[in-house]
Amino acid sequence: MKMTEVMQAGYAFAGGGSDVDPRPARARSAFWTSGHTPTLIAAFLYFDLAFMVWVLLGPLAPDIAKTLQLTAAQKGLMVATPTLAGAILRVVNGLLVDRIGPKRSGAISQVIVIAGLLFAWGMGVNSFAGTLALGVILGFAGASFAIALPLASRWYPPEHQGKAMGLAGMGNSGTVLAALFAPALAKMFGWNSVLGLACIPLTLVFIAYMIMAKDPPNAPAPKRLVDYFEPLKRADAWWFMGFYGVTFGGFVGLAASLTIYFTDRFGLSTIMAGYCTAGCVFAGSLVRPMGGALADAIGGVKTLSVVFIVAAFALAGVSGASTVTAALGLFVLAMLALGAGNGAVFQLVPQRFSSEIGVMTGLVGMAGGVGGFYLASSLGVARQVTGSYQSGFLVFAALALLAFAGLAMVKTRWRGSWGAAEGVRI
């Protein structure tokens, strides 16, 4: 079966088909010829390895905390710092993408991360302050989001934005690699050596990226610096930022924290906790492009409505889970919902802000990073103050319900205004 046929089957499974999807069959089947596949692959590889190192401190946290004698709150802040740094740097990268192009922006970011990891490996990380400094450097990897997605997105027409953004954004799966391999490598070579070993695949991907990636031909002309923040004058930009703060914030916050949770809550070894984390993160990464395709078929609003309800239910359930099996099942359910939500949000963003996708990717991505920082750090604080992670999970479940309520408020206006353009479902 050809890939285009697989995509069409996916539409049918998701509720698409000729009786639901108003677009002609030719438009639905032209995805792989409508853009630039080598650039899409390069964007995915860059995003994938960048995310691998972005959350690297999470799987290594139990070993680092033991060596440096960190408290629960310090562990939470350590794994949350790359998330916050990545959130801030996503705005910077969003500006760079629109000023110098996504390919060069990505090259600069990759060089900074590789050089920073090599320095940390050679000099050693010997204090809590050192882990925070390393976290800031790893933030450049997290900021790859604001580069990889516009690099891929600008090559594709509106009717394929959900799939293009979803496939490029499936680089979230890099967090699986960190959870799978970092604890085992740390046991064999020491956790500091993992920082140096990570530079090997990063360098290989950098070479492939420079060969395969190509800047899209329809990039907008550079604007004044103040003009890049023009979208913030519109309420829709803030809504998207809030929604992504929950979906992506939940995803990356859990990805950074689950190894600590499983070792602390259930006494698992770091390697076994890494396997559990990898399973959860894999689920969330796998469904991101499916979330985008589903949003293309039935609309991003419907998809997000289900996402927020399921995520709230799963996270509330985790707060009371008493066994590893129960917690793992609920985390997988939460990650499935949040991963699909990530794809759905970025099916909607290009429809509303097509001419400002670079800076909007940065702004929305920043909000996602802030959400992840909040979740990861709040779990550490909750554990230290109350002796349990329960309150941290319950508060984030409440945020998911607030997002659902906000979406219900704006969906009618969206569908009656910009959602009617070009026949794209929202």
C-alpha positions in Angstrom: 0.0 0.0 0.0 1.3 3.4 -0.9 1.8 6.0 1.8 -0.8 8.3 0.2 -3.3 5.4 0.5 -2.3 4.9 4.2 -3.0 8.6 4.8 -6.4 8.3 3.1 -7.2 5.2 5.3 -6.2 7.2 8.3 -8.8 9.9 7.4 -11.4 7.2 7.1 -10.5 5.7 10.4 -10.6 9.1 12.0 -14.0 9.8 10.8 -13.0 11.4 7.4 -14.0 10.3 4.0 -16.0 11.9 1.2 -19.1 12.3 3.4 -17.2 14.3 6.0 -14.1 15.9 4.4 -15.1 18.6 1.8 -11.7 18.6 0.1 -11.4 16.7 -3.2 -9.6 13.3 -3.2 -6.7 14.8 -5.2 -5.9 17.3 -2.5 -6.1 14.7 0.2 -3.7 12.4 -1.6 -1.1 14.9 -2.6 0.7 15.4 0.6 4.0 13.7 -0.3 4.3 15.7 -3.6 3.1 19.0 -2.2 6.2 19.9 -0.2 9.9 19.0 0.2 10.4 15.6 1.7 14.1 15.9 2.4 13.5 19.0 4.5 10.6 17.4 6.3 12.9 14.5 7.2 15.7 16.8 8.2 13.3 18.8 10.4 12.2 15.6 12.1 15.8 14.4 12.8 16.9 17.7 14.1 13.8 18.0 16.4 14.1 14.4 17.5 17.8 14.5 18.7 17.3 18.0 20.1 14.4 16.8 22.2 16.5 13.8 23.3 19.1 16.1 25.0 16.5 18.7 26.1 15.1 16.2 28.7 18.4 14.4 29.3 18.6 15.7 32.9 15.3 13.9 33.7 16.5 10.3 33.2 19.8 11.2 34.8 18.2 13.0 37.8 18.2 10.2 40.3 21.9 9.6 39.8 22.8 13.3 39.7 20.7 13.9 42.8 22.5 11.1 44.6 25.9 12.4 43.7 25.2 16.1 44.5 22.8 15.3 47.4 19.9 17.4 46.0 16.5 17.9 47.7 13.2 17.0 46.0 12.6 20.6 45.2 16.1 21.0 43.7 15.6 17.9 41.6 12.3 19.4 40.3 14.0 22.7 39.5 16.9 21.0 37.8 14.8 19.0 35.4 12.5 22.0 34.8 15.2 24.5 34.0 15.9 23.3 30.4 12.1 23.5 29.9 12.0 27.2 31.0 15.1 28.1 29.1 13.7 26.4 26.0 10.5 28.3 26.4 12.2 31.7 26.5 14.6 30.8 23.7 11.8 29.7 21.5 10.7 33.3 21.1 14.3 34.2 20.1 14.4 31.4 17.6 11.0 32.4 16.2 12.5 35.8 15.5 15.6 34.3 14.0 13.6 32.1 11.7 11.8 35.1 10.2 15.0 37.1 10.0 17.7 34.7 8.7 15.7 31.6 7.8 15.0 28.4 9.6 18.0 26.4 8.2 20.7 28.8 9.5 18.8 29.3 12.7 18.8 25.5 13.3 22.5 25.2 12.5 23.4 27.9 15.0 21.3 26.2 17.7 22.8 22.8 17.1 26.4 24.1 17.3 25.6 25.8 20.7 24.1 22.6 22.2 27.0 20.3 21.0 29.6 22.7 22.2 27.9 23.1 25.6 27.6 19.4 26.1 31.2 18.8 25.2 32.3 21.5 27.7 30.1 20.0 30.5 31.5 16.6 29.8 35.1 17.8 29.8 34.9 20.1 32.8 32.4 18.0 34.8 29.2 19.2 36.6 29.9 19.4 40.3 27.2 21.5 41.9 23.5 22.3 41.8 24.4 25.6 40.1 26.3 23.7 37.5 23.2 21.6 36.7 21.2 24.8 36.2 23.8 26.3 33.9 23.7 23.1 31.9 20.0 23.3 31.8 20.1 26.7 30.2 22.4 25.3 27.4 20.0 22.4 26.9 17.3 25.0 26.5 18.7 25.7 23.1 17.8 22.2 22.2 14.2 22.7 23.4 14.0 25.9 21.4 14.4 23.7 18.2 10.6 23.6 18.2 10.4 27.1 16.9 12.8 26.2 14.0 11.9 22.7 12.9 8.2 23.3 12.6 8.3 26.4 10.4 11.1 24.8 8.4 8.7 22.0 7.5 5.4 23.8 7.6 6.2 26.6 5.1 6.7 23.9 2.4 3.1 22.6 2.6 -0.3 24.1 1.7 -3.0 24.8 4.3 -4.9 21.5 3.8 -1.8 19.5 4.8 -0.6 21.7 7.7 -1.8 19.2 10.3 0.1 16.3 8.8 3.3 18.3 8.1 3.4 19.9 11.5 2.5 16.5 13.1 5.3 14.6 11.3 7.9 17.2 12.0 6.6 17.5 15.6 6.9 13.8 16.1 10.5 14.6 17.0 9.0 14.7 20.5 9.9 11.0 20.3 13.5 12.0 21.1 12.4 12.0 24.7 12.0 8.3 24.4 15.6 7.8 23.4 16.7 9.7 26.5 14.5 7.7 28.8 15.6 4.4 27.2 19.3 4.8 27.0 20.5 7.5 29.4 20.0 5.4 32.6 21.7 2.3 31.2 24.7 4.4 29.8 24.9 6.2 33.2 25.2 2.9 35.0 28.0 1.7 32.6 30.0 4.8 32.2 28.8 7.3 34.8 26.2 10.0 34.3 28.7 12.7 33.3 30.0 10.6 30.4 26.4 10.5 29.0 26.8 14.2 28.2 29.7 13.5 26.0 28.2 10.4 24.4 25.1 12.4 23.4 27.3 14.5 21.1 27.9 11.6 18.7 24.4 11.3 17.4 23.9 15.1 17.6 26.9 15.6 15.3 25.7 13.0 12.8 22.3 14.6 12.6 23.9 18.1 12.2 25.7 16.8 9.1 22.5 15.3 7.7 20.6 18.5 8.4 23.1 20.7 6.6 22.9 18.4 3.5 19.1 17.7 3.4 17.4 20.9 4.8 16.4 23.6 2.4 14.8 26.9 3.3 11.2 27.2 1.9 10.7 29.5 -1.1 7.7 31.4 0.4 9.3 32.9 3.5 7.8 36.3 4.5 9.9 39.4 4.2 11.7 40.5 7.4 9.8 43.0 9.5 10.6 45.4 12.2 11.3 43.8 15.6 8.2 45.3 17.2 6.1 43.9 14.4 6.9 40.4 15.4 4.9 40.8 18.6 1.8 42.1 16.7 0.0 38.8 17.2 -0.1 39.3 20.9 -2.6 42.1 20.4 -5.1 39.5 19.3 -6.9 37.3 21.8 -6.6 34.2 19.7 -2.8 34.2 20.1 -3.2 34.0 23.9 -5.8 31.3 23.6 -3.4 29.2 21.5 -0.7 29.8 24.0 -2.9 28.7 26.9 -4.0 25.6 25.1 -0.5 24.6 24.2 0.7 25.4 27.8 -1.6 22.5 28.8 -1.0 20.0 26.0 2.7 20.4 25.4 3.4 21.6 28.9 1.9 18.4 30.3 3.8 16.2 27.8 7.3 17.7 28.4 6.7 18.2 32.1 5.9 14.5 32.5 8.7 13.4 30.2 11.2 15.3 32.4 9.7 14.1 35.7 8.5 10.5 35.4 11.9 8.9 36.0 12.1 10.7 39.3 8.4 9.9 40.1 8.8 6.1 39.4 12.0 5.8 41.4 10.8 7.9 44.3 7.1 6.8 44.5 7.6 3.0 43.8 11.3 2.4 44.4 12.0 1.3 40.8 15.6 1.2 39.6 16.6 4.1 37.3 16.8 1.7 34.3 13.3 0.2 35.0 11.9 3.7 35.7 13.5 4.8 32.3 11.7 2.0 30.5 8.4 3.1 32.1 9.0 6.7 31.2 9.9 5.7 27.6 6.7 3.8 27.2 4.7 6.8 28.3 6.6 9.3 26.2 6.5 7.0 23.2 2.7 6.9 23.4 2.5 10.7 23.4 5.0 11.1 20.6 3.4 8.5 18.4 0.0 10.1 18.3 1.2 13.7 17.6 0.9 13.3 13.8 -2.3 11.3 14.3 -3.7 14.2 16.3 -2.8 16.6 13.4 -4.4 14.3 10.8 -7.5 13.8 13.0 -7.8 17.6 13.4 -7.5 17.9 9.6 -10.4 15.5 9.3 -12.8 16.4 12.1 -11.5 19.8 13.2 -9.0 20.9 15.8 -11.7 22.2 18.2 -13.4 18.8 18.5 -10.0 17.0 18.9 -8.9 19.4 21.6 -12.2 19.1 23.5 -11.7 15.3 23.9 -8.0 15.8 24.7 -8.6 18.1 27.6 -11.3 15.9 29.2 -9.2 12.7 28.9 -6.0 14.4 30.1 -7.8 15.8 33.2 -9.4 12.4 34.0 -6.0 10.6 33.7 -4.0 13.1 35.7 -6.6 13.2 38.5 -6.5 9.4 38.5 -2.7 9.3 38.7 -2.9 11.4 41.9 -4.5 8.5 43.7 -2.8 5.6 41.9 -1.4 3.1 44.4 0.4 0.6 42.1 2.9 0.9 39.3 0.5 -0.8 36.9 -2.3 1.7 37.6 0.0 4.7 37.4 1.6 3.5 34.2 -1.7 2.9 32.5 -3.0 6.4 33.5 0.2 8.1 32.4 0.0 6.4 29.0 -3.6 7.5 28.6 -2.6 11.1 29.6 0.3 11.1 27.2 -1.9 9.8 24.4 -4.3 12.7 24.9 -1.6 15.3 25.3 0.3 14.1 22.3 -2.8 14.3 20.1 -3.5 17.7 21.5 -0.1 18.9 20.5 -0.8 18.0 16.9 -4.3 19.5 17.0 -3.1 22.9 18.3 -0.7 23.2 15.4 -3.3 22.3 12.9 -5.2 25.4 14.0 -2.3 27.9 14.4 -1.3 28.1 10.7 -4.9 28.6 9.7 -5.2 31.7 11.9 -1.7 33.1 11.6 -0.4 31.8 8.3 1.7 34.9 7.6 3.2 34.9 11.1 3.8 31.2 11.6 7.4 31.7 12.6 6.9 34.0 15.5 3.6 32.3 16.5 5.4 29.0 16.6 7.9 30.6 19.0 5.2 32.3 21.1 3.0 29.2 21.4 6.0 27.0 21.9 7.2 29.3 24.7 3.8 28.9 26.4 4.2 25.1 26.1 7.6 25.3 27.7 6.3 27.4 30.6 3.6 24.9 31.2 6.2 22.1 31.3 8.4 24.1 33.7 5.4 24.7 36.0 4.5 21.0 36.0 8.0 19.6 36.6 8.9 22.2 39.3 5.5 22.0 41.0 5.8 18.2 41.4 9.1 18.6 43.1 7.8 21.3 45.4 4.6 19.3 46.2 6.8 16.2 47.1 9.0 18.2 49.4 6.2 20.2 51.1 3.5 17.6 51.4 5.4 14.4 51.0 3.3 13.4 48.0 3.0 14.3 44.3 -0.8 14.3 44.5 -1.5 18.0 44.7 0.8 18.7 41.7 -1.1 16.3 39.5 -4.5 17.5 40.7 -3.7 21.2 39.9 -2.6 20.4 36.4 -5.8 18.3 35.9 -7.8 21.4 36.9 -5.8 23.4 34.3 -6.9 21.0 31.6 -10.5 21.5 32.6 -10.1 25.2 32.5 -8.6 24.9 29.0 -11.7 22.9 28.0 -14.0 25.6 29.3 -12.0 28.3 27.4 -12.2 26.3 24.2 -16.0 26.1 24.6 -16.1 29.9 24.9 -14.2 30.6 21.7 -15.1 27.8 19.3 -18.3 29.4 17.9 -16.5 32.7 17.1 -13.6 30.8 15.5 -15.9 28.7 13.3 -17.9 31.8 12.2 -14.9 33.9 11.3 -11.4 32.7 10.2 -12.4 29.0 10.4 -14.5 29.3 7.3 -11.5 30.3 5.1 -10.3 27.8 2.5 -12.7 25.1 3.7 -10.3 23.9 6.4 -11.9 22.2 9.4 -11.4 23.7 12.8 
